[in-house]
Amino acid sequence: MALRYKTRKWLALLILIVALPLYIVAAVSIVGLFDRPPILVELLIYVGLGIIWAFPLKFVFKGIGQPDPDA
């Protein structure tokens, strides 16, 4: 089922305003439970987590910056 442009736009906004900050807090909290790794390892963990969140949501963000194709 394909989402309409307007639905994807609102969903993308909701993800960026609500879900992403919650994901960041969860990632920092989970990494904080362990002993602090060396700075480069910690950097790689955060970069990896920063990239991973986008892959399952790629279909929502695809084409959002373009003009509405339904119009």
Secondary structure as GFF3:
##gff-version 3
##sequence-region A 1 71
A	DSSP	alpha_helix	5	14	.	.	.	ID=ss1
A	DSSP	pi_helix	15	19	.	.	.	ID=ss2
A	DSSP	alpha_helix	20	32	.	.	.	ID=ss3
A	DSSP	alpha_helix	39	52	.	.	.	ID=ss4
A	DSSP	alpha_helix	58	61	.	.	.	ID=ss5
###
